[in-house]
Amino acid sequence: MGFSPKPGLDAFVNKILVGDCIAELDKLPAKSVDLIFADPPYYLQLDGELRRPNNSKVNGVEDAWDKFSSFTDYDDFTRAWLTGCRRVLKETGTIWVIGSYHNIYRVGTILQDLGYWFLNDVVWRKTNPMPNFRGRRFTNAHETMLWAARDADQKTYTFNYNAMKALNDDLQMRSDWLLPICNGGERIKNKQGDKAHPTQKPESLLHRVILASSNPGDVVLDPFFGTGTTGAVAKKLGRNWIGIEREDAYIKVARERIKMIDTADDKVLEVSKGKRAEPRVPFGSIVERGLLEPGTTLYAPGQRHSARIRADGTLVCKDATGSIHKIGAHVQGLDACNGWTFWHFKRKGSLHPIDMLRQQVRSEMQ
């Protein structure tokens, strides 16, 4: 798989940058990464201990990195790291930011203030959320991800629509994703048997994000790397990655984890593409290549209509001439027709759609 990083970026690719995310972002070349996934501190504003009905303590997020003095302090931090992310994001790049009701609306406002353009808000519905033990609120069963382009007028960005449709049993992927939280064998524990990270995200979530909005060889940046879920999934899917993390314990886990990951071969990493992404093949090139000779008769399904191929790739029927599409529409009395699927040629007594020959030429072109 080919990879030509922007000059100066190769020193950072597939490495964990140790330190404060804002300072480390400043070291990266401008407009150099294709995709950003950010799982910032949520600023949960926890007040006192949370206990289960049996009085056992719930291990929430009590780490120093989630503590801020005020909303203003949190907003200033958010604005600084999002500004750094926008500087390093390519003009064709996108960013995903995940959060909960504690922070995601503040993050969303700042994203818009900085010039990002929302593409979707995606709800991650958890199949197995933590219950609300106090019984005073609804169970928090989802988190929200904001997917945004770098600019409002950005015309080009990666969205592998057909791959997402294929992943969803050939149905259009919706913006509510039902996925489990990170638990069981996937949850990384330390030597004491405690969670290595309190908010480790499931690989299934990152698999969908990275598959949807990047291509093999792209550079995926995670400014809050934690135990390296983004890097592990990126490596598995043939993407390059950059992680930023300041906590030594997380860095050690992430390095060991990613070292154990194997990248699939290039053929396996190919994703489904729509027809608009495929090379254009004029019908005339089918004739030029000798796949169908001038004078060959083409047939409609059931041989209800027929037309002959001319040397320039047009068709002629008893009362009209024109393209495969125009003559297909004409013989049916319609305004439009896809000639590639309408017209068929005979081979060994059987009819085959001429689109079969187009796919053959496309395969040669690729």
Disulfide bonds with the S-S distance in Angstrom:
none
